[in-house]
Amino acid sequence: MTQPAPSAQQGGPGAGPPLELGKDDPGPAAPGGTRLFRPDLRTLALLGVLAALILVGGITRPDEFLATTNLQLVLVQSSVIGVVTVGMTFVIMSGGIDLSVGAIVALASVWATTVATQDFGFAGILLTAVLVGLGCGLVNGVLIAYGQMVPFIATLAMMVSARGLALLITDGNTQIVTVESVLDLGSRSSYVLGIPPLVMVFALVTVVGWLVLNRTTFGRRTVAVGGNAEAARLAGIDVRRQRLYLYLLSGLCCGIAAFLLVVLSGSGQNTNGNLYELDAIAAAIIGGTLLTGGRGTVVGSVLGVLIFTTITNIFALNNLQSDVQQIAKGAIIVVAVLVQRRSAQHTT
């Protein structure tokens, strides 16, 4: 008895790009398509939560929270983890995970701030941070895509190794940046129309990430691999190569974030990027990215970052303990996961 040929919706050999079929479909495939021009209920809900937090901050600490300098601070603090989250969103959408992003940020920041690197000036620091990020992403990608290692294990090994190497390089000391052109980027004199350069970089990475996800075959392949890797393979997608590229992208984002952190702090430390992996995953989850892959948005992830950063800022201004902040963040993550599960049940 012959088996029926896979249908287009199943991603068979004769199927078109999986995401194209879901353009006008309100189901899971649609968020990876062009529907971002028409925000869905989740995006509107995230905007509502962010607006509510701004209202709370304005009521509890109107003079401090609504001050221009504080709003600029919130955006600057969102920039570093925001860039990491954009890369994490792509990885999770493919059905993977990257636990090493925080350690990669730490390693890239200390490698880029060694005395030997600083001798090459601004370009040397930036290039080193990016190359270290890409190198770590390459190792992760090769181990996962071609070594058939589970992403959790491979990136956990990278997390431990990168932290250890960062500690070895610094010997536990803080490496101070002496390159004036790098330090100037973090000063208020470098703001353009009141916008810090770090925020501009974050915005640029977000726009590029959105375009790549929604306007390129790379984005469609990412969603297809996350939705059904076997169907994607039958449709002609090189799944292993796609996964390699995704971890390279995550590493690149970590390298950029490391440079931004160096600009922000004026130093490199082996403790940089602590818990960034958890913050990035949490932001992506509440932004609507499924941990099982196949669905997610860059816009939602960025809103998740802004929500978490705003919560932290409000709690700090109201002198609330950090443990209360963590409890609030944990509650938000639980609610987001429950909403995801409910949405998935309605679409099946």
C-alpha positions as CSV (number, residue, x, y, z in Angstrom):
1,M,0.0,0.0,0.0
2,T,1.5,3.3,-1.1
3,Q,1.8,6.2,1.3
4,P,0.1,9.5,0.2
5,A,2.5,12.2,-0.8
6,P,3.0,14.9,1.8
7,S,0.7,17.9,1.3
8,A,1.9,21.4,1.0
9,Q,0.9,22.2,4.6
10,Q,3.0,19.2,5.7
11,G,6.0,20.7,4.0
12,G,6.4,17.9,1.4
13,P,8.9,18.1,-1.5
14,G,6.4,19.9,-3.8
15,A,5.5,22.4,-1.1
16,G,6.3,26.1,-1.4
17,P,8.0,28.0,1.5
18,P,6.1,27.0,4.6
19,L,5.8,30.5,5.9
20,E,4.3,31.8,2.6
21,L,1.4,29.4,3.1
22,G,0.6,30.9,6.4
23,K,0.7,34.6,5.4
24,D,-3.0,35.2,5.9
25,D,-3.5,32.4,8.4
26,P,-4.0,33.5,12.0
27,G,-2.4,30.3,13.2
28,P,1.1,29.7,14.6
29,A,2.9,30.3,11.2
30,A,1.5,33.7,10.7
31,P,3.6,35.7,13.3
32,G,6.7,34.9,11.4
33,G,5.2,36.4,8.2
34,T,3.9,39.8,7.3
35,R,1.3,40.1,9.9
36,L,3.6,42.3,12.0
37,F,2.3,45.2,10.0
38,R,-1.0,44.4,11.6
39,P,-0.2,43.9,15.3
40,D,-2.0,40.9,16.8
41,L,-3.6,40.7,20.2
42,R,-0.4,39.6,21.9
43,T,1.6,42.6,20.7
44,L,-1.2,44.9,21.7
45,A,-1.4,43.3,25.1
46,L,2.4,43.8,25.5
47,L,2.0,47.4,24.6
48,G,-0.8,47.7,27.1
49,V,1.4,46.1,29.9
50,L,4.2,48.5,29.0
51,A,1.8,51.5,29.1
52,A,0.4,50.3,32.4
53,L,4.0,50.1,33.9
54,I,4.8,53.6,32.6
55,L,1.6,54.8,34.3
56,V,2.5,53.1,37.6
57,G,6.0,54.6,37.5
58,G,4.5,58.0,36.7
59,I,2.1,57.8,39.7
60,T,4.5,56.4,42.2
61,R,7.6,58.4,41.3
62,P,6.5,61.1,38.8
63,D,9.4,63.4,39.2
64,E,12.1,60.7,39.0
65,F,10.5,58.2,36.6
66,L,9.3,60.6,34.0
67,A,12.5,62.6,34.0
68,T,14.2,62.5,30.6
69,T,17.4,61.2,32.1
70,N,15.6,58.3,33.7
71,L,13.8,57.3,30.5
72,Q,17.1,57.5,28.6
73,L,18.6,55.3,31.3
74,V,15.8,52.7,30.8
75,L,16.5,52.6,27.1
76,V,20.2,52.3,27.5
77,Q,19.9,49.5,30.0
78,S,17.6,47.7,27.6
79,S,20.0,48.0,24.7
80,V,22.6,45.4,25.8
81,I,20.2,42.7,26.8
82,G,17.9,43.7,23.9
83,V,20.6,43.0,21.3
84,V,21.2,39.6,22.9
85,T,17.5,38.9,22.9
86,V,17.2,39.5,19.2
87,G,19.7,36.7,18.5
88,M,18.1,34.5,21.1
89,T,14.7,34.9,19.4
90,F,16.0,33.4,16.2
91,V,17.6,30.5,18.0
92,I,14.4,29.6,20.0
93,M,12.2,30.0,16.9
94,S,14.3,27.3,15.3
95,G,13.6,24.9,18.2
96,G,17.0,25.5,19.8
97,I,18.3,27.2,22.9
98,D,21.5,29.1,23.8
99,L,22.5,29.1,27.5
100,S,25.9,30.6,26.7
101,V,25.0,34.1,25.6
102,G,25.9,35.7,29.0
103,A,29.2,33.9,29.1
104,I,30.0,34.9,25.5
105,V,29.3,38.5,26.3
106,A,31.7,38.3,29.3
107,L,34.4,36.6,27.2
108,A,34.1,39.0,24.3
109,S,34.1,42.1,26.7
110,V,37.3,41.0,28.5
111,W,39.1,39.9,25.4
112,A,38.2,43.2,23.7
113,T,39.6,45.2,26.7
114,T,43.0,43.6,27.1
115,V,45.9,46.0,26.9
116,A,47.1,44.4,23.6
117,T,43.6,44.9,22.1
118,Q,43.3,48.5,23.2
119,D,46.5,49.3,21.5
120,F,44.5,49.0,18.2
121,G,42.0,51.6,19.4
122,F,38.3,51.8,18.7
123,A,38.4,49.4,15.7
124,G,40.4,46.9,17.6
125,I,38.0,46.7,20.5
126,L,34.9,46.5,18.3
127,L,36.4,43.9,15.9
128,T,37.7,41.7,18.7
129,A,34.3,41.7,20.5
130,V,32.5,40.7,17.3
131,L,35.0,38.1,16.3
132,V,35.0,36.5,19.7
133,G,31.2,36.4,19.6
134,L,31.2,34.8,16.1
135,G,33.9,32.3,17.1
136,C,31.8,31.1,20.1
137,G,28.7,31.0,17.9
138,L,30.6,28.9,15.3
139,V,31.6,26.4,17.9
140,N,28.1,26.1,19.2
141,G,26.7,25.8,15.7
142,V,29.2,23.1,14.6
143,L,28.6,21.0,17.8
144,I,24.8,21.2,17.5
145,A,24.3,21.1,13.7
146,Y,27.1,18.7,12.7
147,G,28.1,17.1,16.0
148,Q,24.4,16.2,16.7
149,M,24.7,17.5,20.3
150,V,21.6,18.6,22.1
151,P,21.6,22.4,22.2
152,F,21.1,22.5,25.9
153,I,24.3,20.5,26.5
154,A,26.4,22.1,23.9
155,T,25.6,25.7,25.0
156,L,25.9,24.7,28.6
157,A,29.4,23.5,27.9
158,M,30.2,26.8,26.1
159,M,28.8,28.7,29.0
160,V,31.1,27.1,31.5
161,S,34.1,27.2,29.2
162,A,33.6,30.9,28.2
163,R,33.2,31.9,31.8
164,G,36.4,30.0,32.8
165,L,38.4,31.6,29.9
166,A,37.1,35.1,30.8
167,L,38.3,34.5,34.4
168,L,41.6,33.3,33.1
169,I,42.2,36.3,31.0
170,T,41.3,38.8,33.7
171,D,42.6,36.9,36.7
172,G,39.6,38.2,38.5
173,N,40.5,41.8,37.9
174,T,38.6,44.6,36.2
175,Q,40.1,45.8,32.9
176,I,39.7,49.6,32.5
177,V,39.1,51.0,29.0
178,T,41.5,53.9,28.1
179,V,40.5,54.5,24.5
180,E,38.8,57.9,24.5
181,S,36.7,57.3,21.4
182,V,35.1,54.3,23.0
183,L,34.4,56.1,26.3
184,D,33.0,59.1,24.4
185,L,30.1,57.0,23.0
186,G,28.8,56.5,26.5
187,S,28.9,60.2,27.4
188,R,25.9,62.5,27.1
189,S,27.8,64.7,24.7
190,S,27.4,61.9,22.1
191,Y,23.6,61.9,22.3
192,V,21.9,62.7,19.0
193,L,18.6,64.6,19.5
194,G,18.6,63.2,23.1
195,I,19.0,59.6,21.9
196,P,22.0,57.7,23.2
197,P,24.2,56.0,20.6
198,L,23.7,52.6,22.3
199,V,19.9,52.9,21.8
200,M,20.5,53.7,18.2
201,V,22.5,50.5,17.8
202,F,19.7,48.6,19.6
203,A,17.1,50.1,17.3
204,L,19.2,49.2,14.2
205,V,19.7,45.6,15.3
206,T,15.9,45.3,16.0
207,V,15.0,46.7,12.5
208,V,17.6,44.4,10.8
209,G,16.3,41.4,12.8
210,W,12.7,42.2,11.9
211,L,13.6,42.5,8.2
212,V,15.6,39.3,8.2
213,L,12.8,37.4,9.9
214,N,10.0,38.7,7.8
215,R,11.4,39.7,4.5
216,T,14.0,37.0,3.7
217,T,14.2,33.3,2.9
218,F,16.5,33.0,5.9
219,G,13.6,34.0,8.2
220,R,11.2,31.7,6.5
221,R,13.6,28.8,6.8
222,T,14.1,29.6,10.5
223,V,10.4,29.3,11.1
224,A,10.1,26.2,9.0
225,V,13.0,24.4,10.8
226,G,11.4,25.3,14.2
227,G,8.0,24.2,13.1
228,N,9.0,20.8,11.7
229,A,12.6,20.1,10.9
230,E,11.9,16.9,9.0
231,A,9.3,18.6,6.8
232,A,11.8,21.5,6.2
233,R,14.4,19.0,5.1
234,L,11.9,17.4,2.7
235,A,11.2,20.8,1.3
236,G,14.8,21.2,0.4
237,I,16.1,23.2,3.3
238,D,19.6,22.4,4.6
239,V,18.6,22.1,8.2
240,R,22.1,21.6,9.6
241,R,23.5,24.6,7.8
242,Q,20.5,26.8,8.8
243,R,21.1,25.9,12.5
244,L,24.8,26.7,12.1
245,Y,23.9,30.2,10.7
246,L,21.5,30.8,13.6
247,Y,24.1,30.2,16.3
248,L,26.5,32.3,14.3
249,L,23.8,35.0,14.4
250,S,23.4,34.6,18.2
251,G,27.2,34.9,18.6
252,L,27.3,38.0,16.5
253,C,24.6,39.6,18.6
254,C,26.6,38.7,21.8
255,G,29.7,40.3,20.3
256,I,27.8,43.5,19.5
257,A,26.2,43.5,23.0
258,A,29.7,43.0,24.6
259,F,30.9,46.1,22.8
260,L,27.9,48.1,24.0
261,L,28.5,46.9,27.5
262,V,32.2,48.0,27.3
263,V,31.0,51.4,26.2
264,L,28.4,51.6,29.0
265,S,30.7,50.4,31.8
266,G,34.1,51.6,30.5
267,S,35.6,48.3,31.5
268,G,35.7,44.5,30.9
269,Q,34.9,42.0,33.7
270,N,34.5,38.3,33.8
271,T,31.2,38.8,35.6
272,N,29.7,40.7,32.7
273,G,26.5,39.3,31.2
274,N,25.6,37.5,34.4
275,L,22.1,35.8,33.9
276,Y,21.7,37.4,30.5
277,E,20.7,34.0,29.1
278,L,17.7,33.8,31.5
279,D,16.7,37.4,30.8
280,A,16.9,36.9,27.1
281,I,14.9,33.7,27.2
282,A,12.3,35.2,29.5
283,A,11.9,38.3,27.3
284,A,11.5,36.2,24.2
285,I,8.9,34.0,25.9
286,I,6.7,36.8,27.1
287,G,7.1,38.3,23.7
288,G,5.3,35.3,22.2
289,T,8.2,33.1,21.1
290,L,7.4,29.4,21.6
291,L,10.1,27.4,23.3
292,T,9.2,24.5,21.0
293,G,10.0,26.6,18.0
294,G,8.1,27.7,14.9
295,R,6.6,30.9,16.2
296,G,7.8,34.2,17.5
297,T,8.4,37.9,16.7
298,V,11.3,40.3,17.1
299,V,8.9,43.1,18.1
300,G,7.4,41.0,20.9
301,S,10.8,40.1,22.2
302,V,11.9,43.7,22.2
303,L,8.7,44.7,24.1
304,G,9.5,41.9,26.6
305,V,12.9,43.5,27.2
306,L,11.4,46.9,27.7
307,I,8.8,45.5,30.1
308,F,11.5,43.8,32.3
309,T,13.8,46.8,32.3
310,T,10.9,49.1,33.2
311,I,9.9,46.9,36.1
312,T,13.4,46.9,37.4
313,N,13.6,50.6,37.1
314,I,10.3,51.2,38.9
315,F,11.3,48.8,41.7
316,A,14.6,50.6,42.1
317,L,13.0,54.0,42.3
318,N,10.6,52.8,44.9
319,N,13.4,51.2,47.0
320,L,12.0,47.7,46.7
321,Q,14.3,44.7,47.3
322,S,15.8,42.8,44.4
323,D,14.2,39.6,45.6
324,V,10.8,41.2,45.0
325,Q,11.8,42.1,41.5
326,Q,12.8,38.4,40.8
327,I,9.5,37.2,42.1
328,A,7.6,39.6,39.9
329,K,9.6,38.6,36.9
330,G,9.0,34.9,37.7
331,A,5.3,35.5,37.9
332,I,5.3,37.2,34.5
333,I,7.1,34.3,32.9
334,V,4.7,31.8,34.4
335,V,1.7,33.8,33.1
336,A,3.3,34.1,29.7
337,V,3.9,30.4,29.4
338,L,0.3,29.6,30.5
339,V,-1.0,32.0,27.9
340,Q,1.1,30.3,25.2
341,R,-0.2,26.9,26.1
342,R,-3.8,28.2,26.0
343,S,-3.2,29.8,22.6
344,A,-1.6,26.6,21.3
345,Q,-4.7,24.6,22.4
346,H,-7.0,27.0,20.6
347,T,-5.0,26.8,17.4
348,T,-4.9,23.0,17.3
